[in-house]
């Protein structure tokens, strides 16, 4: 069974840090973009960051540039989101996502169950 399982969320004060983990299992993700999205109550899900598994290409949303870093540990098959200088507006459920790197394939997208991040002022 292919799974993406997030962990590391919690309650933190503004200015603090959290490190989210996404444990991937069930297949290789070498041909995938691994990314993070988030959704706050009453708002649409929004893009946060992405990184292709086999390379070093990264893209960040403007709202998190300079504060968040996406990385991965191939040996552990795990993707991380290091979040520094957190703000109350970062409060959301954070989801791990895997998206095929190349068009024209039949490989599906995968999503984790989400982990709650709450930043207090």
N, C-alpha and C positions, 0 to 999 in steps of 0.2 A: 504494500500500500504506500503510495507516494504521500508524504506529509511534510508540511512546514509548520513548526511549532515555535511560537514566540514566547519569550520570557524576559524578565528583567524590569518590567514596569513597576510603578509604585507611586507613592506620594513624596514629593520633594518641594522644598521652598524655592522661590525665585532665586536665580543665580546658581543653583545647584546643578548636579550632573547625574545622569543615569546612563547605563549601557544596556541596550536591548540586544537580545540574541535571537536568531532564527535558525533552529536546527532542522536541516533538510535531510530527508531519508527516502528510500524507495527507488531512486534512480540517480544517474549522473546529471548534474546541472551545468556541465562545461559549455554547452551551447545555449545557455540562458542568460538573460539579464536578471539580476537579483536586485530587488528594490524594496523600498518602504513607502507606504501610504499611511495617511491618518484621517480620522473622521471624528469631528467634534459633534456634540448633540445639536441637532437642528441644522447641520451643515452637510454639504456634499463631501464625499471622500476626495482628498487632495493628494497630489504627488509630493513626496518629501525628498527622496534620493534614489539613485540607481547605479549599479555597477555591473559590467559584464563579468561573469564568473572567471573566465580564462584570461582576461586582460586587465588593464589598469584604467580603463575609461570610466569616468564618473561624471554624474550630472546631479546638481542640487537645486532645489527650489530656492528662489531668491530669499525667502523668509528664513531659511536656515543656514545659508552660506556663512562660513566662518565660525559657526557654532556646532554644527553636526558633521560627523565623519562616518562614511560607510566603508566597511572593510569585510574581509572574509578570511577564514582559515580553512584551506582546502583539506588538510589532514583531518579536521574535525567536521567537515561538511557543514560549516556554520557561517552565517552572515551576521555581522554586527552593525549596530547603529550607536555610535558614541555621541551623546547629547550633552553639550556643555552650555553654561550660562542660560539655563532654561528660563522661559518666561511663562506667565499665566496663559497666554494665548497658544502655547504649545500643548495645553491640556487636550487630550483626545485619546481614542483607541488607535493604537498603531498596529498596522498589518504588514506582514511580510508577503512579498509577491515574487513569483518567478514567471518571466515572459520569454518565449522563444526569441533567440537573437536574430535568426534568419527568417525572412518571409518565405511563404510557399511550403512550409512544413505543416504537418497535422498535429504537432505537439501542442498540448493545451497550456493555458495559464494555470498556475496554482496559487492558492491563497492560504495563509495561516488563519488561526481563529481570532487573533488579536490579543493585545495586552494593553491594559489601561495605564496611561501616564497622567498624573494629576499634579499640577504645579500651583502651589499656593502663593499668594502675594504677601 
